[in-house]
Amino acid sequence: FQIETNGTPVKKSIDRGSLLDLFSKCHWLFPKPMQIYERVQQLRKGGRMKGLYAYFAYGSNLLPSRIFRRCPQAVSYGAAVLENYRLTERLYADVDYCPGSQVYGFIYLLRAADIALLDRFEGYPRTYKRYVVEVTLDDGSEIPALVYEMTEETKAARNGMPYPEEYRIMCRDGARIHQIPNYFTKKRRKSK
């Protein structure tokens, strides 16, 4: 591509990885495409989204550059809350059913191919199980969304293990970018 400096065009080459990284850092800033918006509106009314699935990210996948590297076709949608669950530190972020608690996260819209990729990154079905939950969007509407929760075996093996610092920073930065409550600035409660 070309960049003009002081009126003089300068050719600058950029490799695909850098372009993907640049796009993933800025992708969430751009307005959502109208067709995606309309499909989500249909979903809110009980309709189907024709090949798009809502995914509730609550850990390192909050960071746009991470999720877009893992799921290249992902589309940012918006902040959401998972009611009656709590965030638990078990080496990596996990959720546990806990009436009265909340987990703040972000919705990405994924295609089936991206879900298959994400399954591999998350270690589904051995490390994490995947299921559908109702999440509440910032406008108060509820939509079904995919969520990953550690399997019972993984929970038992990782109980009491703190986040690696690099992981905690990714989660913290993702929460800041999406302007959701940030539980990654200090040590989280460990599982029982």
N, C-alpha and C positions, 0 to 999 in steps of 0.2 A: 504494500500500500504506500501512499505518498503522504508526507507531512510537509506543510509549508512552514518555513522558518524565515522570518523577515522577508516574506514575499518570494523566497526562493524554494522551489519544490525540492524535497530531499526524499530519495527512495530509501525505504527502510524495509528490510525483510524481517519477518517474524515467523518463527517456527510454530507448528500446530499446537504444541504443548503450551507455549507462552500465550498464544491466542486463546486457547481454551481456558487457561488460568485467568487471563484478563477478562474474558467473557463471564466466567463464573463469579468473579469478584463484583461485576457490575450488573449481572443479569437481573438480580432482584430489584434494581432501581427502575427498570423500564416498566411501563404500564403492561398489564396482562393483556394478551391478545384477546380480542372480542369473542372469538369462537370459544376459547377456553372459559371465559367468563360465562358465556351463555350455557355451556355444558354444565358448569358447576351450579348455575341457577336451576337447571333441570334436575340435577341431583338433589338439591335442597327441597325440591317439590316432589321428590320420590321417583324421579326419572333415572334413566341410565346414562352414563357418560360416554358410551361408545368407545371403549378401548382405553379410557383414562381411569386411574385409581388414585384415590387420595391416600397419602402416606403421612403419618404423624411422626415427625422427627423430634427427638428430645435430648439427644446426646451429641456426639461429634458430627452427626449428619445435619445438625443445625447450621454448620459452617458451609456456606454456599459452594466454596471451591471444592470441598470434600464430596458433597453429594453430586455435584455436576461432573466431577471426575469419575465417580462410581456409576452414575446414571446420566449419561450424556443427553438424553431426551427429556429429563425432568424439567418441570415448569414450577416456578415459585408461585404459591397462592396466598397464604397469609397465616397469621398467628392463630393458635387454637389452644384450648384447654381440655385436658383429659381429666374428667371428674372421677372421684373415688379411687384414685391411684396416687401413689407417692413415688418420688424418685429415690432410688437407692444406689449407693456406691458399692460396687462389687468388681473392682478392677476397672470395669467399664460401666457406663450408666445402665441402669435397669429400672423397670417399673414393677411395683407390687400393688395388688388390690388392697385398698385401705379406705374404707368409707369415711367421707368427710374431707379427704385430702384432694389435692390438685397437682397435676403436672402441666407446666407450660411448655409448649412446643411450637412447631411450625409445620404447616401443610405444604407438601410438594405433590404435584400431580405427576404420576408415572404411567408409562405404558407397560404392558406385560413383559416386554424384553428387559426393561429396566428393573422390574421386580425380580426377574430371574437373576440379573446381575447382583442386585442388592442381597438376595438370598445367599449367594456365594460369599459376599463380603461379611455378612452377619453370621455365617455358619449355620444357616437354617438347613435342616431341622435339628441338628445335634446340639448346637450352642444356644441358639435362640429359637423360640417357637414364634409363629406369626399368626395373628388373628385379626378380626375386624371389631372395632369399638366405635362408639358414638363420641365425637368430639364437638366442642362448642367453639364456633368461630367468633371473631371479635364483634360481629353484628348481632350475636345472640342465637343465630341459627345453628342447627346441629346437622352434621353429615357423618356418614360412616367412613372410617379410615383404617387402613392397615397399621398395625403396631407390632413391634418385636419385643418380646419379653424372654429373659433367660429361662432355659429349661430348669427343672428342679435339680438335676444333677449338676448343672453349671452353677446354680445358686449355691449349692452345698460346697462345691469346690472353691468358690471365690468369696464366700462370706468373710467379711472383715478386711478384704484387700483394698487399699486406697487406690485412687486414680493415679496413673503415671502423670507427672507434671505436664508433659507435652499434650497428653489427651485432655487434661483439665483446661489447658489454655485454648485448645480448639473449641471445646464446648463453651467456654466463657465468651470467646470472640463471636461464636455463632449466636449466642443469646443476645449479645450487645448489638450485633448487626440487625437482628429482627426485633429489637427493642421489647424483649419479653423479660420477665423476672429472671434474674441470673442466679442460679444455685451453685455455680461453679467457681465462685471467688473464694470460697472457704470450704473446709472439709465438711462433707455431707455425713449424715448419720449412717452408721453401718447397719447392715441387716442383723436381725436377731438370730 
